[in-house]
């Protein structure tokens, strides 16, 4: 199994990251991947995240599915305008008034997500590693 990871983060209308093979991973005992590969400050500068508020990033925190939708649409430069959902959400648990509705709806349109089944997206659920891999592969590798 080949491991891929982000080594360069940039913003464009086509792709967010360049991927490299396993050999490019930092050596054990060095700083975390967070600081070496994609620093939180870079992600803030690119407009992909603004942290958790109060100038904090919380690198040990979990990411929800609705936060992942926001990160991905921002990284792809595909952020819809406010009111994008109109009066109907894309899933029964993502109503049109939910802050993340426009991000989730755009991910559906881009073919990056189909939800978790039974008409649900699970916006407040934590993103599993498997789900994260699928999101990234569909968003940046066209899979």
N, C-alpha and C positions, 0 to 999 in steps of 0.2 A: 504494500500500500504506500503510495507516494503522499507525503505531507506537503501541503502548500501553506504559505503564510504571506501576509502583506509586508512588503519591504519598502515600498514607496507610496505615499499617499498624495494624490493630486486631484483636482476637481476639473472635470470636463463633462461635456454633454454625452459622452459615450461610455466612459469607464471611470471608476474611482480609484482603482488600485492596480499596481503591477504585481504579479505573483512570481515567486521564484522557488526552486526546488529545495528540498529539505537541507541540503548542505549549507544553505545560507543562514540557518538559524544561529543565533548568538551562542557562544560557548557557555556551558554550565558555570554557574557561579557569578555570572555577570548580571547587570541590572535586568529588571523584568522586561518582557517583550513590550509591555505598555510604553515604557519610556524609550526603548530603543527603536521600535518600528513605527509606531503611530502615536506620538505624544498627545495627551489630551489637549494641550495648548494648540497644536496643529489642527485638531478636529474642531476646536472652537473658532480658530481663525478662518477655517473653511466654511463655517456656518453649519456644520453637520450636527453639532451638539452645543448646548449652552450649559451643560452640567446639570446639577440637581438644585441649583439656586444658591444664593448667598456666596457666590464665587467658589463653590465646591464641586468636585467632579465625582467622588466616591468610586475609586477604581475597584474596590472589592464588592461593590453593590451588584445587584442583579438587574437585568434589562428585561422589560416586559415586551410582549409582542407589539403593542401599540407604539412603544418607544422605538423598537426596531423598524417599524414601518416609517416613522418620521426620519430616522437616521438614513435609511436607504433612499427615500425619495429626495432628501436633501443632497446626499452624495451623488445621486444620478442627475441632479439639477432638474427634477421633475415635480417640484412642489406646486400643487394646485392652489388656486386662489381660495380665500375664505368663502364659505357658502357653496363650495364645490359639490357637496352631497345633496344640495337642494332640500327636499323634504323626505328623503328616503336613504337610509344607510345601506351599505353593501352587505351586511350580515345582521341577523336578528339581535346580536349583542353589540353591534356598533351602530347606534342610532345616529341620525343626521346631526344631532346637537353635540355629540361627543367631540372633544377637542381633536382626537386623532382620526375622525371619520375621513377627512380629505386625504390623509396619507394612506390609510388602509384601502380606500376605494381606488386610489391611483396604483397601488401595488397589484390589486386585482386586475386592473386594466392592462398593466404591463406584463401580466402573466407570471408574476413573482410569487403570488400566494393564491390559494384556493380555500383558505381557512382550515379549520380542524375537523370539519365534518358536521353534518346535521344543521347546516346553515349558520354555523358559529365560527368566529375568528379567535375568541379568547383574548381580548385586548389586554386584560390585566394579568394574564398568565405569564410566568417567566419564560423566556426563550430557552428551549433546550439546546444543547450543542448540536444535535441532529437537525433541529429546525433552523438554527443559525447557518449551518453548512448548506442547507437547501436554499435559504434566502440568498446567501452570497453567491452560490453557484448559478442560480437563475438570474440574479441581478448583474453580475459582473463577468460570468463565463458563458452566458447564453444557453445554459443547460435546462 
